Amino acid sequence: MTLQRQATFWIGALVVLIFILWSLQNILLPFIAGFVLAYFLDPVADKMESWGLPRIVATALILASAILLVVLAALLVVPVVADQMVKLIADLPMLTRSIVEKFNEKAPQSIKDLLANSNTDLQGQLTSYAGKAALWFGGFLGSIWTGGWALLNVFSLMIITPIVAFYLLADWDRIVAIIDSWLPRQHVDELREIARDIDKAMSGFIRGQGTVCLLLGVFYATGLSLVGLKSGMAIGFAAGFLSFIPYVGALIGGMMAIGVGLVQFWPNEVQVLAVLVVFLVGQFIEGNFLSPKLVGGSIGLHPVWMMFALLAFSYVFGFLGLLLAVPLAAATGVFVRYGLRRYLTSNFYTGHIVVEEPTLPKIKSANAKKF
């Protein structure tokens, strides 16, 4: 098979796969969640298997523990966070007006004069933007609910996902071996290398960065709640969730927390400073301990590329695309880097065209000259 026909075949397969995902996006959520859960827990199952436990027993123990943790979180944490998030969205315009009023009270007169001369209605504009942001975020949450659960409600997700994860985790090594046997033998070494790079990138996000986001969310939520910040748990978990984009989670969460803290605690500067310290300590722990240990440089995605992937995949596939955006972007980055390496070593890039010299026919005559 020529290179052109191979490229046509794989591009066609990719188009078919994208079309299938797009067509079935409303029913794929529990299966994707089950795959992610199995992929996340596979190293734990391998470790328990090395201790002598049968794979099926290790799988059952791991999933039972995971389900117990999820149920406890759903009963104890999710209702509180959801209630705080709803209140925070509703109070956003009021919080913005309060912040502007405090700014007008404490800001230097030179800055006030500058804004007055520019004919800028700071309070009106910020309040308008805050109201639009609240409406957009509320609509976004509503679209997640209606789009993500239109055909599959919470109960079906809780039933199907553990079953899918159980069978995938129990048969993970066998599935990998079967897929490896399907690879074209002519390119098997290159494909295995690409697969290892994809596994490294995806595991860096799903296992490494996912664990970092969870730990940071727990830290921020606990710290802000101990400080006494209103909606501290919701802001903390939101900041932790957004931490998969470098600096974005801390920036957005920090701005929201400090804004709420100014309205709630001012003129008590100590508590406002305590809110800031929570995020500074969180960033120090993430940058010096969590990310180097759990993630390293395995994801290899620029923050701009991650934000583009989030917008693009969520626009095409909705809530499912939001879940798949960064892992698929990491896999795409591996293919792009591989293709770039091949291009930089190709004749098309270097301009060197190798011309094979024609072989001369053998002359059988005894008097013929030897070449």
C-alpha positions in Angstrom: 0.0 0.0 0.0 1.4 3.4 -1.0 1.8 6.2 1.5 -1.0 8.2 -0.2 -3.4 5.3 0.1 -2.4 4.7 3.8 -3.0 8.4 4.6 -6.4 8.3 2.8 -7.3 5.2 4.8 -6.4 6.6 8.2 -7.9 10.1 7.5 -11.1 8.3 6.4 -11.2 6.2 9.6 -10.7 9.4 11.7 -13.6 11.1 9.9 -15.8 8.1 10.5 -14.9 8.0 14.2 -15.6 11.7 14.6 -19.0 11.3 12.9 -19.9 8.3 15.1 -18.9 10.3 18.3 -21.0 13.3 17.1 -24.0 11.1 16.2 -24.0 9.2 19.5 -22.8 12.0 21.9 -26.1 11.9 23.9 -25.5 8.2 24.9 -21.8 8.0 25.2 -21.3 9.8 28.5 -21.5 6.8 30.9 -19.2 4.7 28.6 -16.6 7.5 28.4 -16.9 8.0 32.1 -16.4 4.2 32.6 -13.4 4.2 30.3 -11.8 7.2 32.1 -12.4 5.5 35.5 -10.9 2.2 34.3 -7.9 4.0 32.8 -7.4 6.1 36.0 -7.5 3.0 38.2 -5.5 0.5 36.0 -2.2 1.2 37.8 -3.8 0.5 41.2 -5.2 -2.8 39.8 -1.7 -3.7 38.4 -0.2 -3.0 41.8 -2.7 -5.2 43.7 -2.2 -7.9 41.1 1.5 -7.9 41.7 0.7 -8.5 45.4 -0.9 -11.8 44.4 -4.6 -10.8 44.2 -6.5 -12.1 41.2 -7.3 -9.4 38.7 -11.1 -9.8 39.2 -10.8 -9.5 43.0 -8.6 -6.4 42.7 -11.0 -4.8 40.3 -14.0 -5.5 42.6 -12.2 -4.1 45.6 -11.0 -0.9 43.8 -14.4 -0.1 42.2 -16.3 -0.8 45.5 -14.0 1.7 47.2 -14.4 4.2 44.4 -18.2 3.9 44.4 -18.3 4.4 48.2 -16.2 7.6 47.9 -18.4 8.9 45.1 -21.6 8.2 47.1 -20.2 9.9 50.2 -19.2 12.9 48.2 -22.6 13.0 46.5 -24.4 12.9 49.9 -22.1 15.2 51.9 -20.3 17.6 49.5 -22.3 18.0 46.3 -25.5 19.5 47.8 -23.5 22.1 49.7 -21.4 23.1 46.7 -24.4 23.3 44.4 -26.3 25.4 46.9 -23.4 27.8 47.3 -22.8 28.0 43.6 -26.5 29.0 42.9 -26.2 31.7 45.6 -22.9 32.9 44.2 -24.3 33.3 40.7 -27.4 35.1 42.0 -25.3 37.5 44.2 -22.7 38.3 41.5 -24.2 41.6 40.3 -24.6 42.7 43.9 -21.1 41.7 44.8 -19.8 43.7 41.8 -21.7 46.9 42.9 -20.3 46.5 46.4 -16.8 46.2 45.1 -17.2 49.3 43.0 -18.6 51.2 45.9 -15.7 50.3 48.1 -13.3 51.2 45.3 -14.9 54.7 45.1 -14.5 55.1 48.8 -10.8 54.0 49.0 -9.3 54.7 45.6 -6.9 57.7 45.3 -8.5 60.9 43.9 -6.2 60.9 40.9 -7.7 57.6 39.7 -11.2 58.8 40.3 -10.5 62.0 38.3 -9.0 59.9 35.5 -12.1 57.7 35.3 -14.3 60.8 35.5 -12.5 62.5 32.6 -12.8 59.4 30.5 -16.6 59.5 30.9 -16.5 55.8 32.0 -19.4 54.5 34.0 -17.4 51.9 35.8 -20.1 50.7 38.2 -22.7 50.5 35.4 -20.4 48.6 33.1 -19.1 46.2 35.7 -22.6 45.5 37.0 -23.8 44.9 33.4 -20.9 42.5 32.7 -21.5 40.7 36.0 -25.2 40.2 35.2 -24.3 38.9 31.7 -21.7 36.6 33.2 -24.2 35.3 35.7 -26.8 34.7 33.0 -24.2 33.0 30.8 -22.9 30.7 33.6 -26.4 29.8 34.6 -27.3 29.0 31.0 -24.0 27.0 30.7 -24.9 24.9 33.8 -28.4 24.4 32.3 -27.0 23.3 29.0 -24.8 20.8 30.8 -27.8 19.4 32.6 -30.1 19.2 29.6 -27.4 18.2 27.1 -25.6 15.8 29.3 -28.7 14.1 30.9 -31.3 14.4 28.2 -31.3 10.6 27.5 -29.3 9.4 30.6 -30.4 10.6 34.0 -28.3 10.4 37.1 -29.4 6.9 38.0 -28.5 5.4 34.6 -25.1 7.1 34.8 -24.5 5.6 38.2 -25.5 2.2 37.1 -23.9 1.9 33.6 -20.5 3.6 34.4 -19.5 1.2 37.2 -20.4 -1.8 35.0 -18.4 -0.5 32.1 -15.5 0.4 34.3 -15.6 -3.1 35.9 -15.4 -5.0 32.7 -12.8 -2.7 31.1 -10.6 -2.8 34.2 -10.8 -6.5 34.6 -9.9 -7.1 30.9 -7.6 -4.1 30.4 -4.4 -6.0 29.6 -6.1 -8.4 27.3 -7.8 -5.5 25.4 -4.4 -3.8 25.0 -2.9 -7.1 23.7 -5.7 -7.5 21.2 -5.4 -4.0 19.9 -1.7 -4.5 19.6 -2.3 -7.6 17.5 -4.3 -5.5 15.0 -1.5 -3.0 14.3 0.0 -3.2 10.8 3.2 -5.3 11.2 5.2 -3.1 8.9 4.8 0.0 11.2 4.2 -1.8 14.5 7.3 -0.3 16.2 6.4 3.3 15.2 2.8 2.8 16.2 3.8 1.4 19.6 6.1 4.4 20.2 3.2 6.7 19.3 0.9 4.8 21.6 3.3 5.0 24.5 3.6 8.8 24.0 -0.2 9.1 23.9 -0.5 7.0 27.0 2.1 9.2 28.7 0.3 12.4 27.7 -3.2 11.1 28.6 -2.1 9.5 31.9 -0.4 12.8 32.8 -3.7 14.6 32.4 -6.3 11.9 33.5 -4.2 10.5 36.4 -1.7 13.2 37.2 -3.5 16.5 36.5 -6.8 15.0 37.6 -5.4 14.2 41.0 -3.8 17.6 41.2 -7.1 19.3 40.5 -8.9 17.2 43.1 -6.3 17.9 45.8 -6.2 21.6 45.0 -10.0 21.8 45.1 -10.1 20.1 48.5 -7.4 22.4 49.8 -9.0 25.6 48.5 -12.5 24.6 49.6 -11.2 23.7 53.1 -9.0 26.8 53.5 -11.7 29.2 52.3 -14.3 27.6 54.5 -12.0 27.8 57.5 -11.4 31.5 56.8 -15.2 31.9 56.9 -15.7 33.0 53.3 -19.3 32.9 51.9 -19.5 30.3 49.1 -15.9 29.3 50.0 -16.5 25.6 49.3 -18.0 26.3 45.8 -15.2 28.8 44.9 -12.5 26.4 46.1 -13.7 23.5 44.2 -14.3 25.6 41.1 -10.7 26.9 41.4 -9.4 23.4 41.7 -11.4 22.1 38.8 -10.1 25.0 36.5 -6.5 24.2 37.6 -6.0 21.9 34.6 -5.3 25.1 32.7 -2.2 26.5 34.3 -2.8 29.7 36.3 -6.4 30.0 35.2 -7.9 28.2 38.2 -5.9 30.2 40.7 -6.5 33.5 38.8 -10.3 33.1 38.4 -10.8 31.5 41.9 -8.5 34.1 43.5 -10.3 37.0 42.0 -13.7 35.7 43.0 -12.6 34.8 46.5 -10.9 38.2 47.1 -13.9 40.0 45.7 -16.3 38.2 48.0 -13.8 38.6 50.8 -13.7 42.4 50.3 -17.4 42.7 50.4 -17.8 40.3 53.4 -14.8 41.2 55.6 -13.9 44.8 54.9 -12.5 46.7 56.8 -10.9 43.6 58.4 -7.8 43.4 56.3 -6.6 40.3 58.1 -9.3 38.0 56.8 -9.0 39.4 53.3 -5.3 38.7 53.5 -6.0 35.2 54.8 -8.1 34.5 51.6 -5.1 35.6 49.5 -2.7 33.5 51.5 -4.9 30.4 50.8 -4.3 30.8 47.1 -0.7 31.6 47.4 0.0 28.6 49.5 -2.1 26.5 47.1 0.0 27.7 44.1 3.2 27.0 46.1 2.2 23.5 46.8 1.0 22.8 43.3 4.2 24.3 41.6 6.7 22.7 44.0 5.2 19.4 45.0 2.0 18.3 43.3 2.7 19.0 39.6 6.3 17.9 39.5 5.5 14.7 41.4 2.2 13.7 39.7 2.3 15.3 36.3 5.9 16.4 35.4 6.1 17.5 31.7 4.1 14.6 30.4 1.1 16.5 29.1 3.1 18.9 26.8 0.1 21.2 26.0 0.4 24.9 25.8 -2.3 26.7 27.8 -3.6 28.5 24.7 -4.0 25.2 22.9 -5.9 23.8 25.9 -8.3 26.7 25.9 -8.8 26.3 22.2 -9.4 22.6 22.5 -12.0 23.2 25.3 -13.9 25.7 23.2 -13.7 23.7 20.0 -14.7 20.3 21.4 -17.4 21.6 23.7 -18.9 23.5 20.7 -19.0 20.4 18.5 -19.8 17.7 21.1 -21.4 19.7 23.9 -20.7 18.4 27.5 -19.1 15.2 26.2 -16.6 17.3 24.2 -15.8 19.3 27.4 -14.8 16.0 29.1 -12.8 14.8 26.2 -11.2 18.0 25.1 -7.9 18.0 26.9 -7.2 14.2 26.6 -7.9 14.3 22.9 -5.8 17.5 22.5 -2.9 15.7 24.3 -3.2 12.8 21.9 -3.5 15.2 18.9 -0.3 16.9 20.1 1.5 13.6 20.0 0.5 13.0 16.4 1.5 16.6 15.4 4.9 16.3 17.1 5.5 12.9 15.4 4.4 14.3 12.0 6.6 17.3 12.5 9.6 15.1 13.3 9.0 13.1 10.1 8.6 16.2 8.1 11.9 17.8 9.4 13.8 14.7 8.3 12.1 14.3 5.0 13.4 15.2 1.6 10.4 17.6 1.2 11.9 19.7 4.0 15.6 19.4 3.3 15.3 19.6 -0.5 17.7 16.7 -1.0 16.4 14.3 -3.6 18.2 11.0 -3.7 18.5 9.7 -7.2 19.4 6.0 -7.5 22.1 5.3 -10.1 20.9 2.9 -12.8 22.5 -0.5 -12.5 24.4 -1.6 -15.6 23.5 -4.9 -17.2 26.0 -7.7 -16.7 28.1 -8.4 -19.8 28.8 -12.1 -20.3 31.4 -11.7 -22.9 34.9 -12.7 -21.8 36.5 -9.7 -23.5 34.0 -7.2 -21.9 35.3 -4.5 -19.6 34.5 -4.9 -15.9 32.7 -1.9 -14.4 
